[in-house]
């Protein structure tokens, strides 16, 4: 008869593993980086990609961002609708179909750097019309995409323009076209424009243009000098595209033409500055491989590529590829916050009619080490 093993012969049980069935999986496109903004808060801006692996729809009842103990952001379905894109359905839908993917744009404002957690996790509450317990109950709460905060400090740069009344017309951290520009490029999803700025110069009355909306000369932005924001080499450029007629976006652009005439500059530590929609030609005889100094002119503001009015598109990215890259935050070492356009309605009206923007001066003053936010109006030193 076989001998029963002694207690000492029995190996210890393995540690318990916290295992959860998560039919909707999630990943963060890029770890959030805290960046101070002109509103005095610290901002985490990032994207969450969701995939429903079931053969039935998954309806999102809520989404919470937590640090494991406290809720940093809570989104009901109504709050989620303008921040989620279900592929094949569009915005405003919170049900992810069988096998479908969705992207959620998250913005977590925090009072200061001391309140930034070491990591975030995402709690999805999902409803299923055809539950199959115990793995798929009628309501399931998942913990997904536990992600460390990237503590790399945002790069400190100088302004790419000079003079007063520069409007940040399309930037972080609201749901602007830049924030929403998550693109499938080279086999993956990229958010190169996460922190991008569209710069438009206003006249003394606060208007973006006067006269004929289709004439380049109607815009005070057109022809303004664009300057290097830091020291570094030119690694890519294009300067052969013709100016587009303002008032409407051009059609039929190849993917490499969306930035119009542009310059990509290596500004060090794996960061690249992208200056887009420049005028045709090469007024400063730039060459790939040429080293630029901060404040050196590199082009003239134009209206080339995917642009409906003269403006400078500027962003910082983690590769020299303007679209197949991850957008990185940046702060300006010093600038003047001159005001803030009060509403999206004013922004839309001033962009289509020669009328002044409604600008509040609340909070105006000198700023250091901050990222401009959407609708800010800034002034930079003259050159």
Protein Blocks (a to p, Z undefined) as FASTA:
>chain_A
ZZdddfklpccddddddddddfbgcddfbacdddddfkopacdddddddddfbfbdcddf
bdcddehjacfbdcdfklmmmmcccehkbghiabdcehiacddddddddfblklpcfbdc
dddddddfbdcdfklcfbdcddehiacddfbdcdddddfbecehiacfbdcfbdcfklmm
ccdeehiacdfklmgccdddddfkopabecjfkbmklpmkgopacddfbecddfbdcfkb
ccddehiacehiafklmnmpaddddebjhiacddehiaedjfkopaehiacdehiafbdc
ddehjdfbdcddddddfbfbfklccddddddfbdcdfbdcfbfklmmmmmmpccdddddf
ehiacdehiacdehiacddddZZ
